[in-house]
Amino acid sequence: MKPLLIVNPQSAGGKTGALFEKMRGPIERHLGHVDVVFTERSRHAVDIARDAASEGRGMVISVGGDGSIHEVVCGLMEARDAGKKLPKFGIIGAGTGGDYRRTLGFENRLDRYCEAIAEGKTRAVDIGRFSYATHTGERKSSYFVNILSVGMSGLVDQFVAESTRTLGGTMAYFTSSVKGLARSVVGRVKCTIWREDGSREETIETRCFAICNGRYFGSGMQVAPMAHPDDGLFDVVDLGAASRLRFFMVSSRMYTGTHVHSLDVKHYRCERIQLELLNEDVADRFLLDVDGEPLGRLPLEVEMVPGAIEVLVPKQ
Ligand SMILES: Nc1ncnc2c1ncn2[C@@H]1O[C@H](COP(=O)(O)OP(=O)(O)OP(=O)(O)O)[C@@H](O)[C@H]1O
């Protein structure tokens, strides 16, 4: 069967849909004939990827941004949990932020994405499987490939989602970040972590707490510069509970990854983690960010699925 391209025409503010026919020539020169499906709605890529794995495709390729990668991964993981053999997963970055492809070492060029897919080098990347609470209190589960964070990041995502209809992408992100900082709260969180055979429990206070396979979130902020997407462990970064001004100054250092040297920031590694919010009065402002999209809230339980998906990566 031919490789299947799952194209999000709405990614990069709609540019991907407008430019895809121009991209098809270079793609087919590298990969030969391909099948193409355009997503028609949010989360459609989950169904397409799951069905592609179920019908025995050898390769699926996401064409879009981090949200598209996330959805294809969710579909593949649903197929894996149903006992299906998974296709190799190719990435053609055509989004706005591109946080996951940065960790994998992709240059943001169509020819580089195509070369990586054609060359066939893979990395078996880790996936997080988690359960969370929806805004109506229902328990649900899902997956993440890059970063699952909670606190101010989820609040910013929610403001971005509410504002994109009236503002352009960059402007929406900037105003949402300012609003997110102004409205951010300190969560008091009961945190239980498991590593190898042992577990430990502690109560922490934080404005933002990130559970990472990849290194970047928020369009280029290197929250976990030490993370490797295929080491079988989450790198957990707690950005602390400093005042808003001090938190802003520490967070700004994420662009260079030097925030990890701040005494406010804590880092540890684990295979499984549970978070429960103790000050429930801040629950509607202490929210989840899953691979860059808003989702729900605590309580949260996360477990590692090591080496779950074979991703086609640059040779380097
Ligand atoms: N046909 C569609 N109509 C409307 N929304 C869609 C459609 N297909 C996918 N989406 C949604 O588009 C959103 C954004 O996609 P994606 O993340 O790939 O692009 P981006 O936001 O430009 O990139 P990045 O996340 O890297 O900044 C996702 O939440 C996805 O669910």
PDBQT file of the ligand as one rigid body, heavy atoms in Angstrom, charges set to zero:
ROOT
HETATM    1  N1  LIG A 401     -10.428  20.544   8.628  1.00  0.00    +0.000 N 
HETATM    2  C1  LIG A 401     -10.230  21.155   9.789  1.00  0.00    +0.000 A 
HETATM    3  N2  LIG A 401     -10.998  22.219  10.152  1.00  0.00    +0.000 NA
HETATM    4  C2  LIG A 401     -10.778  22.888  11.308  1.00  0.00    +0.000 A 
HETATM    5  N3  LIG A 401      -9.808  22.558  12.201  1.00  0.00    +0.000 NA
HETATM    6  C3  LIG A 401      -9.022  21.507  11.891  1.00  0.00    +0.000 A 
HETATM    7  C4  LIG A 401      -9.196  20.754  10.689  1.00  0.00    +0.000 A 
HETATM    8  N4  LIG A 401      -8.260  19.761  10.665  1.00  0.00    +0.000 NA
HETATM    9  C5  LIG A 401      -7.554  19.893  11.808  1.00  0.00    +0.000 A 
HETATM   10  N5  LIG A 401      -7.995  20.931  12.539  1.00  0.00    +0.000 N 
HETATM   11  C6  LIG A 401      -7.457  21.455  13.822  1.00  0.00    +0.000 C 
HETATM   12  O1  LIG A 401      -6.444  22.404  13.513  1.00  0.00    +0.000 OA
HETATM   13  C7  LIG A 401      -5.723  22.646  14.734  1.00  0.00    +0.000 C 
HETATM   14  C8  LIG A 401      -4.336  23.183  14.475  1.00  0.00    +0.000 C 
HETATM   15  O2  LIG A 401      -3.586  22.271  13.755  1.00  0.00    +0.000 OA
HETATM   16  P1  LIG A 401      -1.995  22.189  13.810  1.00  0.00    +0.000 P 
HETATM   17  O3  LIG A 401      -1.509  22.202  15.197  1.00  0.00    +0.000 OA
HETATM   18  O4  LIG A 401      -1.602  21.066  12.953  1.00  0.00    +0.000 OA
HETATM   19  O5  LIG A 401      -1.518  23.530  13.098  1.00  0.00    +0.000 OA
HETATM   20  P2  LIG A 401      -0.870  24.856  13.705  1.00  0.00    +0.000 P 
HETATM   21  O6  LIG A 401      -1.661  25.279  14.892  1.00  0.00    +0.000 OA
HETATM   22  O7  LIG A 401      -0.724  25.811  12.576  1.00  0.00    +0.000 OA
HETATM   23  O8  LIG A 401       0.589  24.367  14.133  1.00  0.00    +0.000 OA
HETATM   24  P3  LIG A 401       1.355  24.301  15.571  1.00  0.00    +0.000 P 
HETATM   25  O9  LIG A 401       0.473  23.509  16.486  1.00  0.00    +0.000 OA
HETATM   26  O10 LIG A 401       2.642  23.586  15.257  1.00  0.00    +0.000 OA
HETATM   27  O11 LIG A 401       1.546  25.711  16.011  1.00  0.00    +0.000 OA
HETATM   28  C9  LIG A 401      -5.783  21.322  15.482  1.00  0.00    +0.000 C 
HETATM   29  O12 LIG A 401      -6.365  21.587  16.744  1.00  0.00    +0.000 OA
HETATM   30  C10 LIG A 401      -6.727  20.455  14.655  1.00  0.00    +0.000 C 
HETATM   31  O13 LIG A 401      -7.651  19.734  15.453  1.00  0.00    +0.000 OA
ENDROOT
TORSDOF 0
